[in-house]
Each structure stands twice: as C-alpha cells, then as structure tokens.
C-alpha cells in the first residue's frame, strides 16, 4: 500500500473526501445519539426502536397470582405460535415467584394460559428455555437465587429435576451462596452454562450430561466495568449465534445500590470464553432489562422482560433477514 505522501493530487482529493465523510458520519451519530456500527456489532443488533404497542405484556395489576411480573421471561417461536414463559408474583398473597405461560400468533398480542400458574407451589424465576432432542429444558432460579432444572415434553407440564451441581476447575463444589440467571448454549454435545453470583460477574461452566457442571475458569468470563453503566452488576440473559459469532445479551446496573436503571447490553465472542462488550453499550438505555432475541423469520426482534414485556425492532430495513 503506498504512503499518503506518494499519492497524486487526485488521490489526495479522494482521501480527503473519504476522511471528511467519515468525520461527518461520526458527527451525525453523535448528534442523533446513534451507536456507530462495525463488523463485530452490526446495526441490526445495536440500533433498536420501541414498538408502538409497548408494553405488550405485564402484570395484571389486580389481586391475581401474577399481579406483577419480574426478571427474565423467555420466548420461543415455534411455527406460527409464539410461546412465553414468565414469572409472576403477588406480594399480598405470598413471596413465591411462580411460573406462568402465554401464547401469541404474532409475538405482539398475548393470551395467558387458562391453568396458570403452570408450576404450582414452587419458586420458578428468571427462566431460560431450550428445546433439545424433543425435550424442553428450563433452567431457572429457585428461592435464594439457586439455579435448578425442570424438564417437559410439551413446554406446559414440567417436572422438577433439582438444583444444578456446579464445580470449580478443581472438581470441588463452588462456594456456598447464590448462583442465578442460568443461561444455556448447546453445541457439539457440550452444554454451556453461564451464571452470575450476586450479579458480580458472569461465569461459565460446561457439562456433557447437563447435571454436573465444571467451570471453564474460576474467574468471570464477563466482568463488571470498567465503564460506569455496568460497574456494579451484570447478568447474562441469552447467547445466540449470528453471522459466525456468538452474541450475549446481558443486563447491567451502574448504581452501587442498584437504584439506577437496569439497562440492556450486548457483547460478542468467537469462543464463548473471551467476550468483547459493545463500546457504546447500553443498546437499551431505559430501565428495561432481561432481554432476549427472537427470529421472526425475517429479522431479529429484541424483547425486554423486566419490569414488563416490551418489543424493540431494528431501526431500519437492515435488520430484515430476507
């Protein structure tokens, strides 16, 4: 490649035009508060606009078991049916966080199941649902943020399988205390479990039988900070594979007492262990968290689940997957 000094006058003019155009684009991004994009973080993953009907789904506000909803719900689209598992509660009745179920023909209009809650008497919160070899696996928090597993043949009737057995790299059980927001990725016969401990970081453990898990390393694979937006808390909600990379949707808080907004953020990885945060995080700066991405057949949609279910669409047609 020639040095700039060896370019002819015409080359100088072209180079200047390109440089000025780049500066102009950067200024436009700053003026509009629009995140710049890159190959690693394409626009359809970082530029979102809210749906006009938001919120799409929320607590009833009445004296029902799901007067309020909270934490991560999970959405799977199966053919023409959209399925939502969510956590409802009513502090006037009980401190239990219970599992609800709703369906939709379009991912926008939702109908609660007539026999909710679908798991009675058990604490099921902050759920991640995957379907593998015709079995539904639900990884969830139980009481005191202890992760546990439920399984189902139809996604509606669930059987408790007990708490997750997570080991350090030495093979010894991890220290006592909470381990929550379990997030699952399955690839090549290996199950990858991401979990947080008091939102102080995101750890990764693997398993071949989804029962005994061993840490890949005993330090977080995604740590808090150093930027202000996630300096105090992080938790991973979902991992997807998109255009040859892994992407993690996580939520974060920058307030020492967690009184600030819980925002939605994005990170990328080539190996599930080493993660790079989007430099202009958060991608959703309002108090809307516990996000999951769902492919509607043409583009990815982003749903945030806490404190209500909201839909975010790609800013422009670049998000379409025609």
C-alpha positions, 0 to 999 in steps of 0.5 A: 500500500503506498504512503499518503505522501506518494499519492497524486493530487487526485488521490489526495482529493479522494482521501480527503473526501473519504476522511471528511465523510467519515468525520461527518458520519461520526458527527451525525451519530453523535448528534442523533445519539446513534451507536456507530456500527462495525463488523463485530456489532452490526446495526441490526443488533445495536440500533433498536426502536420501541414498538408502538404497542409497548408494553405488550405484556405485564402484570395484571395489576389486580389481586391475581397470582401474577399481579406483577411480573419480574426478571427474565421471561423467555420466548420461543417461536415455534411455527406460527405460535409464539410461546412465553414463559414468565414469572409472576408474583403477588406480594399480598398473597405470598413471596413465591415467584411462580411460573406462568405461560402465554401464547401469541400468533404474532409475538405482539398480542398475548393470551395467558394460559387458562391453568396458570400458574403452570408450576404450582407451589414452587419458586420458578424465576428468571427462566431460560428455555431450550428445546433439545432432542424433543425435550424442553429444558428450563433452567431457572432460579429457585428461592435464594437465587439457586439455579435448578432444572425442570424438564417437559415434553410439551413446554406446559407440564414440567417436572422438577429435576433439582438444583444444578451441581456446579464445580470449580476447575478443581472438581470441588463444589463452588462456594456456598451462596447464590448462583442465578440467571442460568443461561444455556448454549448447546453445541457439539454435545457440550452444554454451556452454562453461564451464571452470575453470583450476586450479579458480580460477574458472569461465569461459565461452566460446561457439562456433557450430561447437563447435571454436573457442571465444571467451570471453564475458569474460576474467574468471570468470563464477563466482568463488571466495568470498567465503564460506569453503566455496568460497574456494579452488576451484570447478568447474562440473559441469552447467547445466540449465534449470528453471522459466525459469532456468538452474541450475549445479551446481558443486563447491567446496573451502574448504581452501587445500590442498584437504584439506577436503571437496569439497562440492556447490553450486548457483547460478542465472542468467537469462543464463548470464553473471551467476550468483547462488550459493545463500546457504546453499550447500553443498546437499551438505555431505559430501565428495561432489562432481561432481554432476549432475541427472537427470529421472526423469520425475517429479522431479529426482534429484541424483547425486554422482560423486566419490569414488563414485556416490551418489543424493540425492532431494528431501526431500519430495513437492515435488520430484515433477514430476507 
